[in-house]
Amino acid sequence: MNLGAIDPILLLASLMVAATPILLAAIGELVVERAGILNLGVEGMMITGAITGFVAASLSGSPFLGFLGAAAGGAALALVFAVLVLWLRSNQVATGLALTLFGLGLAALLGQPWQGVLAPPMPELDIPLLSDLPVLGPILFRHDLVVYLGLALVAAVWWFLFRTKAGRTLRAVGENHDAAHALGLKVQRVRLLAILFGGASAGLGGAYLSLVRVPQWTEGVTAGSGWIALAIVVFASWRPGRLLLGAWLFGGVTVLQLNLQLARAPIPVEVLSTAPYLITILVLVLITSGKGRARLAAPGSLGQPFHASS
């Protein structure tokens, strides 16, 4: 094994990129779950955003229009989810799983003409002076705009949830929707907006995979990233700051296993490839078995149906 082939600076810089799609999807899901809705359709919304964003970017020649198309695609599938669970009162778990399967199938169908097509290049955003710093420059200041958008979203969501009246309203709805309704809060409206935000964020995460990380259309490009995003929300105990650390952790595992393959580590490739998913399962097991800490931190009304007439 040649560990000298692993560049630690490049490894950390790649970690930032690898964590971005997971971070975008997870921060959206955190807002949705804070509103009391469990959306297991994140993977479907990510893959929908990946294909709609790729098609929009390819037709327009602009990756930025591609990301707008991805947000719209993810939000459109989220709207379907919202109608089903909020007004038709379908089971949240079953609906999310069904929409994941629908999104995967839809992306496979729409992506047929685009197999192997390269995406328009996404320009890097070199920050003057800072990008020239030794070590920190390449790690932190030589990325594309979407990497910094993900970081900004984490800060914005934290500020929204804990420093604004609207954020307190959303958290109240998620903690006890019946009490919130009795106080005159618009539970369904709050949850609809949260679901749309979550879908748009998942769409952006999917587009980052198809427009930046790959960057070409490949069927199944999300490869379970939506499920990892769901796990990170639990790992973070529904807190934006911890969510960022979780995304970096799982992004780091993904990058590390690729580097270990290049370094010819004496570990089967199949084991290295499954490492991120094994770590996801392990983290969830450890957290949920710790005297119910994750369950105690979860929003009180998470996953529970709401009936306005009750």
Buried (B, 14 or more C-beta within 10 A) or exposed (E): EEEEEBEEEEBBBBBBBBBBBBBBBBBBBBBBBBBBBBBBBBBBBBBBBBBBBBBBBBEBEBBBBBBBBBBBBBBBBBBBBBBBBBEEEBBBEEBBBBBBEBBBEBBEEBBEEBEEEEBBEBEEBEBEEEBEEEEEBBBBBBBBBBBBBBBEBBEEBBEBBEEEEEBEBBBBBBBBBBEBBEEEBBBBEBBBBBBBBBBBBBBBBBBBBBBBBBBBBBBEBBBEBBBBBBBBBBBBBBBBEBBBBBBBBBBBBBBBBBBBEEEEBEEEEEEBBEBBBEBBEEBBEEBEEEEEEBEEEBBEBBBBBBEEEE
